[in-house]
Amino acid sequence: MSFVPLVDRESATGTVKDQLDRVHAAFGTVPAMFRAVANSPAALTSMWASFGAFSGGALGPALSEQIAVAVANRNSCEYCLAAHTALGRKAGLSRAALEAAQTGRSDDPRTAALLGFALKLVEERGQVTAEDVQALRDQGWSDEHIVEVIGQVALNLFTNYLNVALAVPVDFPMVSLRRAG
C-alpha cells in the first residue's frame, strides 16, 4: 500500500486534473506512479514535462528505455523496472536486450558504453572523470548524447526514489531484479 494517497483523475482539479488527463491520453490509463506524484502539482508538472522533453531527444525511445531499466535495476525500483521493461518492449527491444540492460550490458559496444556510463553516474553520484566522458566520445557519442544521458539518469533517479520511498504499487507486469555479474 502506498504511503501517500493515489490521486484519482476523476476527482482531481486544476493543474493536477489537466496533467492527469494528459497522462491518461498517453497511456490509456493513469499509472499509479503519476497518481502518487500528483500529491504535488509542481512535482507532477516537472515529471510529465521531463518525460515529454526526453521523448523527442537525441537518444531515442529504445535507448532511453534501456537507460531507465539499468537505473531502475541498480536502485531496486521494481515499479520503474516493470514500467520501463513494458515501454522498452513497445519501443521494439527484445526481452534479451532489456534483461542485458538491467546490468548495463548490450551486444552493441556503443550502447554498452552508454549504459555503463549511466550506471557509473548512479554508483558514483555523478562523480565521473574527464576520461569517462572521453570514452563515450571515442565510441561516437556526441556531447548532446552525453548531456542527455545525464538528464535521463536524473529523471530516473527521481522516479525511482518516488516509487521506492512511497511504496507505490506496481501496476505493470512484474520483472525480476538482476544482480550485476
trRosetta pair geometry for C-beta under 8 A, 3 or more apart (Angstrom, degrees):
i j d omega theta_ij theta_ji phi_ij phi_ji
1 167 6.8 33 83 118 40 126
1 169 7.2 -6 -106 -55 26 112
2 5 7.2 123 94 -114 121 11
2 6 5.7 108 32 -49 157 94
2 32 7.1 -162 -63 179 135 116
2 36 5.7 -142 -153 -100 142 115
2 166 5.7 16 -161 149 85 93
2 167 5.6 179 -118 90 39 80
2 168 5.3 30 -106 -107 107 48
2 169 6.1 -87 -47 -13 90 84
3 165 7.6 -83 39 134 142 62
3 166 4.6 -129 46 -153 102 62
3 167 5.3 98 -23 32 92 103
4 36 5.6 106 72 -152 112 83
4 39 5.2 -67 166 -38 138 158
4 166 5.3 -33 10 -154 102 126
5 39 6.9 125 60 -84 77 114
6 32 5.7 -56 -124 -146 136 78
6 35 3.8 35 -171 130 87 126
6 36 5.8 -40 -106 -66 73 64
6 168 7.9 109 -90 -138 107 86
7 11 7.7 -134 -175 73 72 92
7 12 5.6 65 161 -80 114 111
7 16 6.4 -74 155 175 156 134
7 20 7.1 -124 108 -75 113 146
7 35 5.0 -166 48 -164 65 69
7 36 7.7 177 6 -73 84 14
7 38 3.8 -103 41 93 142 127
7 39 6.3 -175 -41 -62 116 59
8 11 4.6 50 80 25 110 101
8 12 6.6 -166 88 -30 52 84
8 35 7.3 30 -72 -141 32 116
9 12 5.6 -46 -143 14 32 120
9 17 7.0 107 -166 -134 64 62
9 20 4.2 -164 -114 141 94 132
9 21 6.8 133 -166 -67 117 57
9 23 8.0 -140 -96 65 127 108
9 24 6.0 71 -135 -51 166 133
9 30 5.0 158 -46 -20 126 154
9 35 7.7 -83 -43 -100 79 94
12 16 4.4 -120 -170 113 120 106
12 17 4.1 171 110 -77 96 71
12 20 5.4 96 45 22 161 145
12 38 6.6 -62 -108 174 138 138
13 16 6.7 44 61 55 41 101
13 17 5.2 -6 -132 -26 12 126
14 17 6.0 114 49 18 31 101
14 18 7.1 -61 141 -3 36 101
14 41 7.3 -30 106 -110 114 143
15 18 5.6 -57 -148 38 32 112
15 19 6.2 28 157 -16 68 107
15 41 4.6 74 87 -158 127 125
15 44 7.7 142 131 79 100 121
15 45 6.5 -33 170 -64 124 118
16 19 5.9 -56 -145 39 29 108
16 20 6.1 23 159 -14 66 110
16 38 5.0 94 -153 -166 110 100
16 41 5.2 -95 -60 -99 87 90
16 44 6.3 77 -118 56 73 163
17 20 6.0 -59 -141 42 26 106
17 21 6.2 32 156 -24 63 107
18 21 5.8 -55 -150 33 27 113
18 22 6.7 28 151 -19 62 104
19 22 5.6 -54 -155 33 35 112
19 23 6.5 35 149 -19 67 103
19 34 7.8 -157 134 -171 102 113
19 38 7.2 178 86 -111 121 96
19 41 7.6 158 4 -147 141 72
19 44 5.0 114 117 141 161 118
19 45 6.1 -114 -86 -82 142 62
19 48 5.4 -169 -157 -4 107 162
20 23 5.3 -46 -145 35 39 114
20 24 6.2 43 152 -21 66 103
20 30 5.4 7 -163 -115 94 142
20 34 6.5 143 -113 142 77 118
20 35 7.6 65 -120 -91 121 63
20 38 6.1 22 -67 -103 115 142
20 44 7.7 -35 -55 -171 77 143
21 24 5.6 -51 -147 37 31 114
21 25 6.4 35 152 -22 63 104
22 25 5.6 -51 -148 34 32 113
22 26 6.5 28 154 -17 63 107
22 48 6.5 87 92 -171 130 142
23 26 5.8 -62 -153 38 31 110
23 27 6.1 -10 165 13 69 114
23 30 5.2 73 105 -120 120 81
23 31 7.3 -111 170 25 123 79
23 34 4.8 133 -147 -174 165 169
23 48 6.6 -98 -67 -109 96 122
24 27 6.6 -74 -132 54 24 85
24 28 7.1 8 -176 -167 59 5
24 29 6.5 -50 -129 -178 71 6
24 30 5.1 -37 -74 -58 84 87
27 30 7.0 131 65 -88 128 28
27 31 6.2 -82 166 -26 172 95
30 34 5.4 -111 -175 81 86 123
30 35 5.6 102 131 -58 111 95
31 34 5.4 90 66 10 76 100
31 35 7.3 -144 104 -4 40 92
31 83 6.8 63 -157 -113 158 126
31 171 5.8 -179 -146 69 74 121
31 172 7.4 1 -130 -46 122 98
32 35 5.3 -59 -147 40 39 114
32 36 6.2 40 155 -22 72 102
32 79 7.5 -106 77 -139 112 126
32 168 5.2 153 126 178 111 100
32 169 5.3 -119 -152 65 172 77
32 170 7.5 -135 42 -107 139 11
32 171 4.8 133 -11 -5 110 125
33 36 5.8 -55 -152 34 30 109
33 37 6.4 19 156 -10 66 108
33 79 6.1 133 -71 160 112 135
33 80 7.9 81 -89 -75 151 73
33 83 7.1 -27 -9 -59 141 159
33 159 6.5 23 -169 -155 141 99
33 162 6.8 89 -156 107 92 123
33 163 5.8 -37 -109 -82 104 105
33 168 5.5 78 -93 155 61 160
34 37 5.9 -54 -138 43 34 104
34 38 6.2 51 154 -39 63 102
34 44 6.9 79 -160 -134 75 99
34 47 7.5 -167 -110 102 76 137
34 48 7.6 63 -127 -73 113 102
35 38 5.6 -43 -150 17 29 122
36 39 6.6 -33 174 -4 44 107
36 162 6.6 143 107 162 125 107
36 163 7.6 128 59 -97 156 58
36 166 5.5 139 -173 112 138 147
36 168 4.8 -87 -28 -102 156 117
37 40 6.5 -62 180 47 61 89
37 43 5.1 -128 -172 119 95 111
37 44 5.0 143 123 -84 97 72
37 47 5.6 5 153 6 162 155
37 162 5.9 1 -79 -166 100 152
38 41 7.5 26 -162 -86 56 50
38 44 4.9 53 -100 -81 53 142
39 43 7.8 2 70 51 69 129
40 43 3.7 57 88 14 121 112
40 44 6.4 168 86 -13 63 83
41 44 5.7 -57 -145 39 31 112
41 45 6.2 30 158 -19 66 108
42 45 5.9 -56 -147 37 28 110
42 46 6.3 29 155 -19 63 109
43 46 5.6 -54 -146 37 30 113
43 47 6.2 29 157 -19 66 107
43 162 7.9 144 171 -102 134 135
44 47 5.9 -56 -144 37 28 108
44 48 6.1 19 162 -12 65 111
45 48 6.2 -59 -141 41 25 104
45 49 6.0 24 161 -17 63 113
46 49 6.0 -62 -145 40 23 109
46 50 6.3 23 157 -20 63 109
47 50 5.8 -59 -151 35 27 111
47 51 6.5 26 155 -16 64 104
47 155 7.6 124 -135 -155 65 94
47 158 6.8 -159 -99 124 94 132
47 159 7.0 109 -139 -78 119 92
48 51 5.8 -51 -149 36 33 110
48 52 6.4 34 152 -18 63 108
49 52 5.6 -57 -150 39 32 114
49 53 6.3 34 154 -22 67 105
50 53 5.7 -51 -144 34 32 110
50 54 6.3 19 161 -8 65 108
50 151 7.8 -160 -155 167 104 101
50 155 4.8 176 150 -113 138 126
50 158 7.9 76 58 52 166 149
51 54 6.2 -65 -147 44 27 102
51 55 6.3 41 153 -38 64 104
51 155 7.3 152 -68 -177 61 143
52 55 5.7 -47 -149 16 30 118
52 56 7.8 4 163 2 57 99
53 56 7.1 -81 -174 43 31 90
53 57 7.0 53 137 -57 66 101
54 57 4.6 -26 -152 -14 52 131
54 59 7.6 -14 -169 44 92 113
54 64 6.1 135 153 -131 114 140
54 148 7.2 133 -126 -165 91 100
54 151 6.9 -173 -86 115 113 115
54 152 5.8 113 -134 -92 146 94
54 155 6.8 -111 -23 13 150 165
55 61 7.2 20 -147 -86 66 91
55 64 7.9 -134 -102 63 41 175
57 60 7.4 -116 86 -34 73 29
57 64 7.0 112 60 -77 120 128
57 148 5.1 142 -178 -148 133 137
57 152 7.8 -152 67 -61 168 115
58 142 7.4 -80 162 58 156 119
58 144 5.0 84 -9 130 165 117
58 145 5.6 -111 108 -81 127 69
58 148 5.6 -170 46 -16 101 162
59 63 4.5 -122 171 90 94 122
59 64 5.2 119 104 -61 119 82
59 67 7.3 -7 165 -12 155 138
59 145 6.2 114 -78 -136 83 81
59 148 5.4 -167 -27 120 111 135
59 149 6.7 119 -81 -72 142 76
59 152 7.0 -45 29 -33 159 152
60 63 5.3 75 66 23 88 102
60 64 6.5 -154 93 -11 39 97
61 64 5.6 -62 -142 39 28 115
61 65 6.3 26 162 -19 66 106
61 87 7.7 -121 -177 157 103 99
61 91 4.1 -155 127 -125 111 126
62 65 6.0 -59 -153 35 28 107
62 66 6.6 28 150 -18 64 105
62 88 6.9 80 -141 -146 58 75
62 91 4.5 178 -82 140 64 121
62 92 5.9 -51 -87 62 120 95
62 93 5.4 142 -146 -57 96 101
63 66 5.5 -50 -148 34 37 114
63 67 6.5 41 152 -20 66 101
63 111 6.6 -135 -117 -124 98 99
63 114 7.0 1 -166 102 118 152
64 67 5.8 -52 -152 34 32 112
64 68 6.4 31 150 -19 64 107
64 91 7.9 -164 56 -111 90 167
64 152 6.0 -137 -138 -133 83 147
65 68 5.4 -51 -144 38 36 114
65 69 6.2 39 154 -22 67 103
65 84 5.2 168 -154 -175 78 90
65 85 7.9 131 175 -91 111 21
65 87 5.2 -159 -112 103 124 96
65 88 3.6 168 144 -86 139 84
65 91 5.3 178 -2 26 144 148
65 93 6.4 -146 89 -2 131 143
65 98 7.6 -43 133 -109 109 100
65 101 7.9 55 117 128 71 169
66 69 5.7 -51 -146 35 31 112
66 70 6.4 32 154 -19 63 105
66 88 6.7 104 -61 -121 56 128
66 93 6.9 164 -64 -107 93 155
66 97 7.1 -67 -97 151 115 97
66 98 7.2 -133 -104 -110 71 57
66 101 3.9 -126 -152 -129 83 144
66 106 7.0 28 -165 -80 148 125
66 111 6.7 -8 115 -172 165 115
66 115 6.1 -74 142 -87 109 117
67 70 5.8 -57 -151 35 30 111
67 71 6.3 22 156 -13 66 109
67 101 7.8 -77 -43 -172 23 120
67 114 7.3 -65 -82 136 103 104
67 115 6.7 -148 -95 -107 60 71
67 118 5.0 -160 -141 -114 92 164
67 149 6.3 -153 -117 -141 147 85
67 152 5.2 49 115 122 149 134
67 153 6.8 -98 174 -70 116 70
67 156 7.0 -153 130 -29 90 152
68 71 6.0 -57 -144 41 29 107
68 72 6.0 30 157 -20 65 111
68 80 6.4 -127 172 171 96 107
68 84 3.8 -155 112 -128 121 153
68 87 7.7 4 72 68 149 129
68 88 7.8 -160 62 -57 109 107
68 152 7.2 -91 -63 170 79 108
68 156 5.1 -168 -123 -104 68 129
69 72 5.8 -55 -142 39 27 111
69 73 6.2 27 159 -20 63 108
69 81 6.3 77 -141 -133 66 65
69 84 4.9 -154 -66 111 71 121
69 85 6.0 92 -108 -72 116 71
69 88 6.2 -2 -45 -43 130 149
69 98 5.6 -146 -123 -159 169 80
69 101 4.6 66 82 110 127 118
69 102 5.5 -75 151 -80 101 61
70 73 6.0 -57 -149 35 26 109
70 74 6.4 24 155 -18 62 109
70 101 5.3 -97 -54 164 90 78
70 102 6.3 174 -98 -138 50 17
70 103 7.4 -108 -127 16 84 5
70 104 5.2 85 -140 -77 127 64
70 115 5.1 170 -69 -158 161 99
70 118 5.6 92 91 96 137 128
70 119 5.6 -94 161 -64 119 99
71 74 5.7 -56 -148 37 31 112
71 75 6.2 10 160 -2 66 113
71 77 8.0 0 121 30 73 126
71 80 7.5 -50 94 126 89 144
71 118 6.3 -87 -60 156 97 114
71 119 7.4 -156 -84 -90 59 62
71 122 5.8 169 -128 -69 82 141
71 153 5.8 172 -92 -134 140 70
71 156 4.1 81 93 123 151 143
71 157 6.8 -93 179 -60 130 63
71 160 6.5 -124 137 -43 97 140
72 75 6.2 -70 -144 50 26 97
72 77 4.4 -95 -151 67 77 103
72 78 8.0 140 169 -69 107 9
72 79 7.8 -128 -149 74 122 56
72 80 3.6 -151 -110 100 125 107
72 81 4.1 -179 128 -63 128 69
72 84 6.0 172 -8 29 147 133
72 156 6.7 -100 -52 -174 75 115
72 160 5.9 -169 -111 -94 61 108
73 76 7.5 24 -177 -76 31 36
73 77 8.0 -76 -47 43 19 72
73 81 5.7 94 -70 -103 66 120
73 102 4.0 117 -69 -163 162 82
73 103 6.8 -88 119 -63 150 51
73 177 5.8 147 -144 -145 76 76
73 178 5.9 -13 -158 44 133 82
74 119 5.8 166 -71 -132 149 92
74 122 5.2 89 112 115 151 156
74 123 7.4 -97 -167 -60 139 81
75 80 7.8 25 70 49 117 136
75 122 7.0 -114 -53 -161 96 136
75 157 7.2 156 -70 -120 155 62
75 160 4.2 42 99 178 153 148
75 161 7.6 -77 -178 -59 145 60
75 164 6.8 -119 148 -33 103 148
76 164 7.0 84 92 -108 82 132
76 177 5.9 10 -124 -119 70 153
77 80 4.2 23 117 28 124 108
77 81 6.0 153 91 -19 68 87
77 159 7.4 102 173 115 159 79
77 160 3.8 -119 -51 -137 151 84
77 163 5.4 87 -157 76 107 124
77 164 5.3 -92 -102 -49 83 105
78 81 5.6 -56 -140 40 31 114
78 82 6.1 31 161 -19 66 108
78 163 7.8 -143 58 139 61 126
78 170 5.6 -68 122 -68 102 139
78 174 6.9 -11 -177 -139 111 87
78 175 7.6 175 -154 57 70 71
78 177 6.8 -76 -88 -50 80 104
79 82 6.1 -64 -156 37 24 107
79 83 6.2 15 155 -13 64 113
79 159 7.9 -132 100 156 113 93
79 163 3.8 -128 46 -169 143 147
79 164 7.7 -145 18 -54 111 58
79 168 5.4 32 -87 84 159 106
79 169 7.9 113 -96 115 111 17
79 170 5.0 -150 -100 -95 66 82
79 172 7.6 105 -161 26 55 108
80 83 5.6 -55 -138 43 34 109
80 84 5.7 18 168 -8 71 113
80 156 6.7 113 -172 -157 152 88
80 159 5.4 114 -90 119 126 112
80 160 5.4 -63 3 -86 150 72
80 163 6.0 -180 -30 27 90 155
81 84 6.5 -61 -135 45 20 98
81 85 6.1 25 161 -23 59 111
81 102 7.2 46 -139 -118 113 106
81 175 5.0 -132 137 71 102 117
81 177 6.6 -119 -71 -88 175 72
82 85 6.0 -57 -145 34 24 111
82 86 6.6 22 157 -15 61 107
82 170 5.2 79 30 -162 158 121
82 172 3.9 153 138 83 106 109
82 173 6.2 -174 -159 79 103 43
82 174 5.6 -52 -98 -115 125 32
82 175 5.1 177 -91 8 60 94
83 86 5.9 -62 -157 37 29 109
83 87 6.3 20 152 -12 67 110
83 172 4.8 166 -81 -11 55 157
84 87 5.3 -49 -137 44 40 111
84 88 5.9 50 155 -28 66 102
85 88 5.5 -49 -144 34 29 116
85 89 6.7 34 153 -21 61 100
85 98 5.2 100 -133 175 82 144
85 172 7.6 147 57 137 90 132
85 173 7.8 -95 90 79 118 92
85 175 4.6 108 -2 -56 163 156
86 89 5.9 -51 -154 30 31 111
86 90 6.8 30 148 -15 62 104
86 172 4.9 -123 -13 -165 143 126
86 173 6.4 128 -76 35 113 93
87 90 5.4 -52 -151 37 38 114
87 91 6.3 35 149 -18 68 106
88 91 5.4 -56 -146 39 34 110
88 93 4.3 -39 166 45 94 134
88 97 7.7 -153 164 97 124 102
88 98 4.9 129 108 -97 149 119
88 101 7.6 -159 -132 46 158 154
89 92 7.9 108 180 -24 29 8
89 93 6.3 -85 -84 64 34 78
89 95 7.4 19 -96 -74 105 67
89 98 7.1 -37 -58 -39 75 150
93 97 4.6 -122 -170 84 96 127
93 98 5.3 108 126 -53 126 93
93 101 7.8 -15 -174 -12 150 141
94 97 4.6 99 54 3 81 100
94 98 7.0 -151 92 -1 45 85
95 98 5.9 -61 -152 40 31 109
95 99 6.2 32 152 -20 67 107
96 99 5.7 -53 -144 36 31 112
96 100 6.3 32 155 -18 64 105
97 100 5.8 -54 -149 37 30 111
97 101 6.3 35 151 -24 63 107
97 106 6.9 34 -150 -128 82 84
97 107 7.5 -73 -105 9 86 101
98 101 5.4 -49 -144 33 33 116
98 102 7.0 52 151 -36 60 90
99 102 5.8 -37 -163 7 35 117
99 178 6.9 103 -166 -47 75 152
100 103 6.9 -79 -171 48 39 86
100 105 4.1 -95 -177 89 91 96
100 106 5.7 129 122 -87 128 42
100 107 7.3 26 136 -27 176 72
101 104 7.2 40 -162 -84 40 18
101 105 7.0 -118 -74 60 26 54
101 106 6.5 37 -81 -72 74 92
101 115 6.1 -134 -141 -121 73 146
102 177 7.5 171 -172 -156 131 45
102 178 4.5 90 118 35 136 124
103 178 5.4 -84 -48 109 105 123
103 179 7.5 30 -98 113 122 28
103 180 4.6 148 -148 -109 104 65
103 181 7.0 -70 -150 23 151 55
104 112 7.1 81 152 -155 71 66
104 115 4.3 166 -149 134 63 105
104 116 5.1 95 175 -83 124 55
104 118 7.3 -170 -115 63 99 94
104 119 4.5 -54 -82 -15 135 146
104 180 7.0 12 22 -116 109 112
105 112 5.9 -2 -151 -120 42 102
105 115 7.1 -99 -10 92 13 147
106 109 7.8 -162 88 -64 97 14
106 111 3.8 -69 102 99 166 114
106 112 4.3 -148 46 -62 89 74
106 115 6.1 134 -17 4 113 140
107 111 7.9 25 57 55 50 126
107 112 7.9 177 39 -46 11 113
108 111 4.0 65 80 14 110 111
108 112 6.5 179 87 -14 54 85
109 112 5.4 -54 -142 38 32 114
109 113 6.3 37 157 -24 66 102
109 139 6.8 -147 127 -136 92 113
110 113 5.8 -53 -153 31 30 112
110 114 6.7 24 152 -14 63 105
110 139 4.8 150 -120 166 72 112
110 140 6.0 -40 -117 52 126 110
110 141 7.0 150 -165 -51 99 93
111 114 5.8 -57 -150 38 34 109
111 115 6.2 31 154 -16 68 107
112 115 5.8 -56 -143 40 30 109
112 116 6.1 34 155 -22 64 108
113 116 5.7 -55 -147 36 28 113
113 117 6.4 30 153 -20 63 105
113 135 6.5 -152 -160 138 119 98
113 136 6.0 160 141 -106 116 63
113 139 4.4 -169 57 -57 164 167
113 141 7.4 -150 102 -17 121 129
114 117 5.6 -52 -150 34 33 113
114 118 6.5 37 150 -22 64 103
114 136 6.6 82 -91 -128 68 108
114 139 7.5 -145 -44 98 79 148
114 141 6.3 136 -82 -81 105 148
114 145 7.3 -74 -114 159 128 117
114 149 6.0 -144 -167 -100 99 152
115 118 5.5 -49 -148 33 35 114
115 119 6.5 30 154 -14 65 104
116 119 5.9 -57 -149 40 31 107
116 120 6.3 34 151 -22 65 105
117 120 5.5 -52 -146 34 32 113
117 121 6.6 41 151 -24 63 99
117 128 7.1 35 -156 -119 84 151
117 132 6.3 133 -122 172 94 102
117 135 7.6 178 -77 83 112 109
117 136 5.7 16 -62 -71 157 121
117 146 7.8 -73 150 -131 157 80
117 149 6.4 54 100 125 118 150
118 121 5.7 -49 -157 27 32 115
118 122 6.9 28 148 -15 62 103
118 149 5.6 -109 -80 177 95 112
118 152 7.6 -40 -122 88 122 104
118 153 5.2 -176 -151 -81 84 115
119 122 5.5 -51 -152 36 40 112
119 123 6.0 36 152 -17 71 108
120 123 5.6 -54 -138 43 33 110
120 124 5.5 1 171 8 70 117
120 128 5.8 84 122 -97 118 105
120 132 6.3 -143 109 -145 156 141
121 124 6.7 -69 -128 54 16 88
121 125 7.9 13 171 -160 50 4
121 126 5.7 26 -157 -92 78 47
121 128 6.3 -36 -85 -40 68 120
121 149 7.8 173 -16 131 151 96
121 150 6.4 -175 -122 -117 153 71
121 153 4.8 29 98 162 143 171
122 125 7.7 12 -180 -73 24 40
122 153 6.4 -138 -58 -164 85 119
122 157 7.2 177 -113 -82 91 107
124 127 4.3 -114 155 58 105 85
124 128 6.2 125 80 -65 141 59
126 150 7.7 68 -124 -146 93 107
128 132 4.1 -103 -178 71 107 152
128 133 6.6 115 124 -44 123 83
129 132 4.8 112 53 -2 71 97
129 133 7.4 -136 100 2 46 84
130 133 5.8 -56 -153 39 36 110
130 134 6.1 36 149 -19 68 108
131 134 5.5 -53 -141 40 33 112
131 135 6.3 43 154 -29 64 100
132 135 5.8 -48 -152 26 29 115
132 136 7.3 28 149 -15 58 99
133 136 5.9 -53 -162 31 37 110
133 137 6.8 35 144 -16 67 104
133 146 6.1 61 -145 -154 89 148
134 137 5.3 -52 -150 37 41 114
134 138 6.2 46 150 -24 69 103
135 138 5.5 -50 -147 34 32 116
135 139 6.8 30 151 -16 61 104
136 139 5.6 -58 -154 37 35 110
136 141 4.3 -50 165 56 93 132
136 145 7.4 -158 163 100 123 112
136 146 5.5 125 105 -92 151 106
137 140 7.7 90 -179 -41 33 8
137 141 6.2 -91 -85 66 34 74
137 142 7.8 62 -116 -111 75 23
137 143 7.8 11 -91 -61 105 67
137 146 7.6 -23 -59 -51 78 136
141 145 4.3 -115 -168 85 94 140
141 146 5.9 112 133 -55 117 83
142 145 4.9 106 53 5 70 98
142 146 7.1 -131 102 -3 41 88
143 146 5.4 -52 -144 37 37 114
143 147 6.2 35 158 -16 69 104
144 147 6.2 -57 -147 39 27 105
144 148 6.1 25 155 -18 63 113
145 148 5.7 -61 -145 40 28 112
145 149 6.3 28 158 -22 66 103
146 149 6.1 -51 -148 31 28 107
146 150 6.9 28 152 -16 60 104
147 150 5.7 -56 -156 35 35 113
147 151 6.5 35 148 -18 67 106
148 151 5.5 -53 -149 37 36 113
148 152 6.2 34 154 -18 68 105
149 152 5.6 -52 -144 39 34 110
149 153 6.3 40 154 -22 65 102
150 153 5.8 -51 -148 33 30 112
150 154 6.5 32 152 -19 62 105
151 154 5.7 -55 -151 35 32 112
151 155 6.5 31 153 -17 66 104
152 155 5.6 -50 -146 36 36 111
152 156 6.2 33 155 -16 66 107
153 156 5.8 -60 -148 41 30 109
153 157 6.3 37 152 -24 65 102
154 157 5.7 -49 -149 30 31 114
154 158 6.7 36 151 -20 61 102
155 158 5.6 -52 -157 31 35 115
155 159 6.6 24 152 -11 67 105
156 159 5.7 -53 -143 41 37 106
156 160 5.9 41 155 -22 69 106
157 160 5.7 -53 -141 38 29 112
157 161 6.0 27 160 -18 65 109
158 161 6.1 -60 -147 38 23 107
158 162 6.3 24 156 -20 61 110
159 162 5.6 -53 -145 35 32 114
159 163 6.3 24 160 -13 66 109
160 163 6.2 -66 -150 41 26 103
160 164 6.0 13 162 -9 67 115
161 164 6.1 -60 -136 45 26 103
161 165 5.4 18 170 -13 67 119
162 165 6.4 -60 -132 42 17 103
162 166 6.0 -19 176 15 57 119
162 168 6.9 25 130 -20 81 135
163 166 6.7 -72 -132 52 16 89
163 168 4.4 -79 -135 38 69 119
164 167 7.7 16 -177 -70 26 44
170 174 6.2 80 120 -89 150 80
